[in-house]
Amino acid sequence: MTTRQILSNIKVLDFTHALAGPTTTRLMAEMGADVIKVELAPRGDMTRAMAYYKNDRSAYFVQQNRGKKSLCVDMRQPESLEILKKLIAQSDVLLENYTPGVIADMGLGWEVAHAINPELIFCSVSAFGQTGPLSKLPGYDYMGQAYAGVTHMMGDPDDAPVMPMISMGDVNTGVHALAAINGALFYRSQGGGGQQIDCSLLDSYFHCHDLTVQLYSNSNGRIQLTRNGRHHTSVAPNGIFRGRDTCMFVIAVTAKQWESTCKAMDRPDLLEDPRFINNADRVHNVDDLIEIIESWIQSMPSDDAAREALEAARVPVAPVLSPGEAMQHPHHIERGTVRTISDRGLGEFQVPGMPLRFSECVNSTDLEAPYLGEHNASILRERLAMSDEEINELNERNILIAEAIPA
């Protein structure tokens, strides 16, 4: 393994806020990209005020913005626009996640940026995309989820849909954007030049459908999968089963693993039971099957004993861990799936780790999240060769905004 990083020497101009866009640029920073986070005066990224909040510092912001430099400018003043255009001229990637049309109204849309720098990769992340009847609407994760037919699939069949308490769509869209950007960088390296990328929450969520869309289409609407509570609608056994000690297990069994499941439960008779001969039979009689499996789990000496018996038979099984339990799991700690970071204002705390791992390159680990406008002077001095006098004038006229950094 070398000390070189995957995205060494890639310069990113980051106009993102909240989560989807910052996920992309955080991963790029972890891979060694030089990321300038452009924040709009006076408050910058709105997540700077989100919990957990201590010493005037947001742990939410820190988690999503480690390794980036902060440039905070007042976009109402023409000098700010000129500064950003000069930075665009030297950048490899521009990423923004405003509502479609906003960055163009700022004077920095695709046409302007492409004219300044034909090699620029310009990536727009939005709720519904840059085109189409919904494109001008503002929206967040749950709006994309709802329009994609995903919210409809979650919850109990006789109740309203439920909302997940994690931002699956934002993070998923951020990773989709990362894939598109890295593909565009490769295309550019082959002489293809710069291009615009349109990445949306709606498209990313709809991309997650595995059975639902093709089943509906091929059956001309006769097969419409919907939410089914704790168990899958089309595969059995596949769902969440109650344990002995109020614990829950996820058990997912393919046709090939059904025999192993029966042997693990010491129930070879189930292999000949006409209710469970094949997957279709098991789905049709899923309530009986759930009762049998849960009764077996609860008959075992402990939940761990039931899980270990299934694991020994190579049956896919997992306990349903709380976030706190997951954070303490030795597997997650050893792999760095959860990691401890240190921040100047918050001290040490745990965050999700870097999910991308490379055999030949290291990822950045000792990264700091910026204070608002922390890198104003260094960016203008190093990137644009501005003098201290010029920078001081911009400060005095409040074109540049920065918060005080605690000692």
KARA-V157084 format. One line per field, one symbol per residue. phi: phi as a letter, one per 40 degrees, with the letter a starting at -180 (. if undefined). A space follows every 50 residues. Layout:
phi->???
//
This chain:
phi->.cccbdbdgcbbbbbbagbccdccccccccchccbbccbcccbgdcccbc ccbaffbccccddcbcgbbbbbbcccbccccccccccdcbccbbbabcdd hcccccgbcdccccccaccccbbbbacbgcbhccccccabdcccccccgc ddcbhccbbcdbbccbcdcccccccdccccccccccdcccgcgcacbbbb dccccccccbcdcccccccfgcbbcacbgcbccbbacaibbcccbgcbbc bbbcdccccccccccfbccccbcccbcbcdccccbcccccccccccdccc dacccccccccccgccaaccccdccccccccccccgcbbbbbbcbbgcac bccccbbbcbbcccbcbbcccdgdbdcccccccbfccccccccccccfcb baccccc
//
